[in-house]
Amino acid sequence: MPIATTIVGIITAMGTVMTALALVITALTERRRSKRVEHKVDQVHIIVNQQRTDTMNYQRALVRALETAGIDVPEDQSIEE
């Protein structure tokens, strides 16, 4: 086997290993970034859900206050029966 063929094979193998390492590093970096984004999305969902719950509780309190004061409160149009 000529030496030139061996050298070409070694260079090709090294290039393949380097490419594989670069792909692994890229995959790990993207996975880490993806986890951070998922965490931020979860935080936003918690905030939005809490705001919705607070708004619904406040609305119920307002309706009770109006009914206690003798004011007719219309049916909630957002709920389908």
Summary of the structure (lengths in Angstrom):
residues: 81
radius of gyration: 31.5
end to end distance: 84.0
largest distance: 101.7
contacts: 139
relative contact order: 0.04
helix: 81%
strand: 0%
